[in-house]
Amino acid sequence: MKDEDELHIITTHPNRYEDHRVKAENIEIHGNITVHRISVPSHRSGMVSQARTFTAYALAAYKLSNNLNPDFLIGTTSRLMTGVLTGISARKLGCKFFIDLRDIFSETISDIFSQKSTLLGFSSKTFFSLLERWLFNKAIGVNVVSAGFPEYFQTKGVDISNWSFFPNGVDKEFLNLPFVENKNSKNIKTVLYAGNIGSGQGLETILPATAKRMGRGYRFLVIGGGGASSRLIDAMKSNNVNNIEILPPVKREKLIEYYKGADILFLHLNDIPAFRRVLPSKIFEYTALRKPIVAGLVGYSAQFMLDNVPYATIFNSGDVDGFVDAIKKSENLEMKSINISPFFEKYSREKIMNKMAKHIFSLL
């Protein structure tokens, strides 16, 4: 950007977890970059409460965008409607826009709804697929964070000729962490999961049964929150397990300390079609810690880990026997001899974002 250019970022105050609120300023100015944070109602990760939260954000963001009258818009679709908001704002302002696509919302929401009602799943997929096609065909460019996305949309009639692939990466805070060797003499091994506890993760389907099988020699630590927390707790009670501990979300500095104390890192996604194409950002964070990883994944993310992470053991989503075997296998890994530098070199988030910025400017 030139000195006279301005970059305005419209976001919310931190609100992902109701029990973990981080204070932030309404407006932050750093040179020619201004961050605008909108206050939104709290939510408990349910669809209705999330819709209410997004509506409050959308109305305020749309008004603010019109007042700023930008020449170009970039939208990120951790939720599809944020991208749609970008497209609507760009149309009102008569400017071009770029979309950073982080999940396939139409397929994800359809898969979840279909578990309750086939008709609801079909109608939701039809509606949101129309929104996606409109949004992506109007954008001057679309970036995907998973190479598993483009083929899906191409079959849906979306022109992907102007699409790019810049994935998530390893944040600088994780690049120079010291190697902490597992202490095999420890009487109790800690298996750690950090992240969202939602329907997509399906922890209640795999964790309590596995913890019961592994017994007192293992401690399963879950750090996070989300709409499916109560289901996980209920499953723990019904399985009568007491070697699972759930902690609320913590700041990154504290989380890194928990990572260092863990013996094994755990990742899991439910086996539904939409999740066979995704590439969770948690993979990059876990890999940077150079600890054994056990991951219940299928599809593109599973293959990515097999190709890039030599100390990852993959098992099928929801497979308790596979999880138990993966934990036992990971305990015998020799970590010291593994060179992870090529992964850092290829997937440094700073380098990836620099390339992505140049790509966006090339489209303009």
C-alpha angles and dihedrals in degrees: 000000000000121000092253093050121100130211117200120190116199113197140134135263108267107283110147094111121037092206095049113056120173117199118232138166122264090231129020123184122198109173107294093350120092124186116204116195120197121206112232135180116271119254139193095222093265117137095243094048091045090051090052091049093049093048090056090049095045095053093048094042093049091052092046092048091053091050092050091047096203125198094222137018133209119194130188121208108209074137120025095228091061087060091045088052088054091051094048092048091049091051091051091049095042093234137124124259141199127210128213103203114208103168143003099254098181093055095041095050091043093052091050095045092045089064087066102031132002090209092050091049093050096046094046092050092049093050098045093042088059090051091049094050092049093047099046096042091052095049120094087222142000126205121201126203092206127050086215093074108068098062091053094053093042089060088052093059099261118143105236097176091109096044125117136193117227108151131199113278146192112295117229091247088068100042099083104032112141117250109256111198118219112253103226090188091069111116094215122042119212119220109192132201118185123182145048120350101211143129090275094059095047094198091159090063096057116013105064094046091047093047090053091051094048094050134194096332090074133061118199112205120193118191115187146051141239148133096297096053091104091052090053091050091048091050090050090054095046090049090046094227125158102177095083119090123190119202127184120249116288136196117276095253091056092043091057089056090054089048091054092052095051125096097200132019119218131206129176140174128182115254101249123133096253093057093054088074103043130097109208115220088223088074091070093047093049093046092054091059092064095222129129111278126204113194132184099207141135133193126013098353092052091051091046091056093046089052098043112022114060094185096054121106113200127205132172117275112266094011107134093183089050091050092051092049091047092054092051092046094049092055090068097052117122103221103176095071095052116104111210096171094103089057092052091047093051100038106036103141091218092057093044092050092048090055091046092051091052090049092053091050090050089058091052 
